[in-house]
Amino acid sequence: MKNQTKHTFRVLGVCLMLGLAACASQREEEALRAQQAAAEAAELAERARLAEEARLEAERNEQALRAELERLRIEREESERARLAAEREAAERARVAAQLQQQQQQAEMARVRREQEEQIAALQRRLAETEASIQRREQANARLRQAITAAEELLQMLASEQLKYENIDSQGNTVEPLQKSLISELEQRKNALVREAQALSN
């Protein structure tokens, strides 16, 4: 009878040691995942900062392009007024000389207008590209902010999960149920948002 009792205590002791070892391993794993989540949150915050700087730079470029477009428009209007003034002046001169001068002026004005129109068209294309880039970066920033929120939620969830390991039953299991499926869902959501942000930034 004594031998049987000793044997039973030995078995219970081994089971308890195995349970504690498993619990310690799970704690270390959750702590590692929490550290990784914190690092990812910091990395995402840095990405968001860099993306915001890029967006502000793109906005400054857009303002510069708009200013250049306005300058060219004013120059074109002034050029048109100068052409009309030249035509009135040429009309007062001798017919042949006036015609020759008018033709030369018109040819030069046409060349200048063509160059200005080409510049305006190129600037408008660049402006459209810049605006599209700004929109993509804003969308990428929104995804990064969402990813940061998900990472912070994951970090909080992992911290609360770690606390559950301080309250275990005789079997070595946590008294409060673990939220493994919710943690997995948060990780998947965070990773999906990061991928979306990276795709929009490329």
C-alpha positions as CSV (number, residue, x, y, z in Angstrom):
1,M,0.0,0.0,0.0
2,K,2.8,2.4,0.9
3,N,4.6,1.6,-2.4
4,Q,1.5,2.3,-4.3
5,T,1.0,5.6,-2.5
6,K,4.7,6.6,-3.2
7,H,4.3,5.7,-6.8
8,T,1.1,7.8,-7.1
9,F,2.9,10.8,-5.6
10,R,5.9,10.3,-8.0
11,V,3.5,10.3,-11.0
12,L,1.7,13.4,-9.8
13,G,5.0,15.1,-9.2
14,V,6.2,14.3,-12.7
15,C,2.9,15.6,-14.2
16,L,3.2,18.8,-12.2
17,M,6.8,19.4,-13.4
18,L,5.8,18.7,-17.0
19,G,2.9,21.1,-16.7
20,L,5.1,23.9,-15.2
21,A,7.7,23.3,-17.9
22,A,5.0,23.6,-20.7
23,C,3.6,26.8,-19.0
24,A,7.1,28.4,-18.9
25,S,7.7,27.6,-22.5
26,Q,4.4,29.1,-23.5
27,R,5.2,32.2,-21.4
28,E,8.5,32.6,-23.2
29,E,6.8,32.2,-26.5
30,E,4.1,34.8,-25.7
31,A,6.8,37.2,-24.4
32,L,8.8,36.8,-27.6
33,R,5.7,37.4,-29.7
34,A,5.0,40.5,-27.6
35,Q,8.5,41.8,-28.2
36,Q,8.1,41.1,-31.9
37,A,4.8,42.9,-32.0
38,A,6.3,45.9,-30.2
39,A,9.2,46.0,-32.7
40,E,6.8,45.8,-35.6
41,A,4.6,48.6,-34.2
42,A,7.8,50.8,-33.9
43,E,8.8,49.9,-37.4
44,L,5.3,50.7,-38.7
45,A,5.3,54.0,-36.9
46,E,8.7,54.9,-38.6
47,R,7.3,53.9,-42.0
48,A,4.3,56.1,-41.4
49,R,6.5,59.0,-40.5
50,L,8.6,58.5,-43.7
51,A,5.5,58.2,-45.8
52,E,4.1,61.4,-44.3
53,E,7.3,63.2,-45.1
54,A,7.1,61.9,-48.7
55,R,3.5,63.1,-48.9
56,L,4.4,66.6,-47.7
57,E,7.3,66.7,-50.2
58,A,4.9,65.7,-53.0
59,E,2.5,68.5,-51.9
60,R,5.3,71.0,-52.1
61,N,6.1,69.8,-55.6
62,E,2.5,70.1,-56.5
63,Q,2.5,73.7,-55.3
64,A,5.6,74.5,-57.2
65,L,4.1,73.0,-60.4
66,R,0.9,75.0,-59.9
67,A,3.0,78.2,-59.5
68,E,4.9,77.4,-62.7
69,L,1.7,76.8,-64.6
70,E,0.4,80.2,-63.4
71,R,3.6,81.9,-64.5
72,L,3.4,80.4,-67.9
73,R,-0.2,81.4,-68.2
74,I,0.6,85.0,-67.4
75,E,3.5,85.0,-69.8
76,R,1.3,83.6,-72.5
77,E,-1.3,86.4,-71.9
78,E,1.5,89.0,-71.9
79,S,2.9,87.5,-75.1
80,E,-0.5,87.7,-76.7
81,R,-0.9,91.4,-75.8
82,A,2.6,92.0,-77.1
83,R,1.7,90.4,-80.4
84,L,-1.4,92.5,-80.8
85,A,0.6,95.6,-80.0
86,A,3.2,94.6,-82.6
87,E,0.5,94.1,-85.2
88,R,-1.0,97.5,-84.6
89,E,2.5,99.1,-84.9
90,A,3.2,97.1,-88.1
91,A,0.0,98.3,-89.7
92,E,1.3,101.9,-89.5
93,R,4.4,101.1,-91.5
94,A,4.8,100.6,-95.2
95,R,2.8,97.7,-96.5
96,V,5.6,95.4,-97.7
97,A,7.9,96.1,-94.7
98,A,4.9,95.7,-92.3
99,Q,3.9,92.4,-93.9
100,L,7.4,91.0,-93.7
101,Q,7.8,92.1,-90.1
102,Q,4.3,90.8,-89.2
103,Q,5.1,87.4,-90.7
104,Q,8.4,87.2,-88.8
105,Q,6.7,88.1,-85.6
106,Q,3.8,85.7,-86.1
107,A,6.2,82.9,-86.9
108,E,8.2,83.7,-83.7
109,M,5.0,84.0,-81.6
110,A,3.7,80.7,-83.0
111,R,7.0,79.0,-82.0
112,V,6.9,80.5,-78.5
113,R,3.2,79.5,-78.1
114,R,4.0,76.0,-79.2
115,E,6.9,75.8,-76.7
116,Q,4.8,77.2,-73.9
117,E,1.9,74.9,-74.7
118,E,4.3,71.9,-74.7
119,Q,5.6,73.0,-71.4
120,I,2.1,73.5,-70.0
121,A,1.1,70.0,-71.2
122,A,4.2,68.5,-69.7
123,L,3.6,70.3,-66.4
124,Q,-0.1,69.2,-66.4
125,R,1.0,65.6,-66.8
126,R,3.5,65.9,-64.0
127,L,0.8,67.5,-61.8
128,A,-1.6,64.6,-62.5
129,E,1.1,62.1,-61.7
130,T,2.0,64.0,-58.5
131,E,-1.7,64.1,-57.4
132,A,-2.0,60.4,-58.1
133,S,1.1,59.7,-56.1
134,I,-0.2,61.8,-53.2
135,Q,-3.5,59.9,-53.2
136,R,-1.6,56.6,-53.2
137,R,0.6,57.7,-50.3
138,E,-2.4,58.9,-48.3
139,Q,-4.0,55.5,-48.8
140,A,-0.7,53.8,-47.8
141,N,-0.6,56.1,-44.7
142,A,-4.1,55.1,-43.8
143,R,-3.2,51.4,-44.1
144,L,-0.1,51.9,-42.0
145,R,-2.1,53.7,-39.3
146,Q,-4.6,50.8,-39.3
147,A,-1.7,48.4,-39.1
148,I,-0.2,50.3,-36.2
149,T,-3.5,50.1,-34.4
150,A,-3.7,46.4,-35.0
151,A,-0.2,45.9,-33.8
152,E,-0.9,47.8,-30.6
153,E,-4.1,45.8,-30.1
154,L,-2.0,42.6,-30.6
155,L,0.5,43.8,-28.1
156,Q,-2.2,44.5,-25.5
157,M,-3.7,41.1,-26.2
158,L,-0.4,39.3,-25.8
159,A,0.2,41.2,-22.5
160,S,-3.2,40.1,-21.2
161,E,-2.5,36.6,-22.3
162,Q,0.7,36.5,-20.4
163,L,-1.1,37.5,-17.2
164,K,-3.4,34.5,-17.6
165,Y,-0.4,32.2,-17.1
166,E,-0.1,33.4,-13.6
167,N,-3.4,31.7,-12.8
168,I,-3.2,28.0,-13.7
169,D,-5.1,25.0,-12.5
170,S,-3.7,21.7,-11.2
171,Q,-3.3,20.4,-14.8
172,G,-1.1,23.3,-15.7
173,N,-3.7,25.0,-17.8
174,T,-4.8,28.6,-17.5
175,V,-8.0,29.2,-15.6
176,E,-9.1,31.8,-18.1
177,P,-9.3,30.6,-21.7
178,L,-6.6,31.8,-24.1
179,Q,-7.6,33.9,-27.1
180,K,-5.4,32.1,-29.6
181,S,-7.8,32.5,-32.5
182,L,-8.3,36.2,-31.8
183,I,-4.5,36.7,-31.6
184,S,-4.1,34.9,-34.9
185,E,-6.8,37.0,-36.5
186,L,-5.2,40.2,-35.3
187,E,-1.8,39.1,-36.7
188,Q,-3.3,38.2,-40.1
189,R,-5.1,41.6,-40.2
190,K,-2.0,43.5,-39.3
191,N,0.1,41.6,-41.9
192,A,-2.6,42.2,-44.6
193,L,-2.6,45.9,-43.8
194,V,1.2,46.1,-44.0
195,R,1.1,44.3,-47.4
196,E,-1.5,46.7,-48.7
197,A,0.5,49.7,-47.5
198,Q,3.7,48.3,-49.2
199,A,1.8,47.7,-52.5
200,L,0.4,51.3,-52.5
201,S,3.9,52.7,-51.7
202,N,5.5,50.9,-54.7
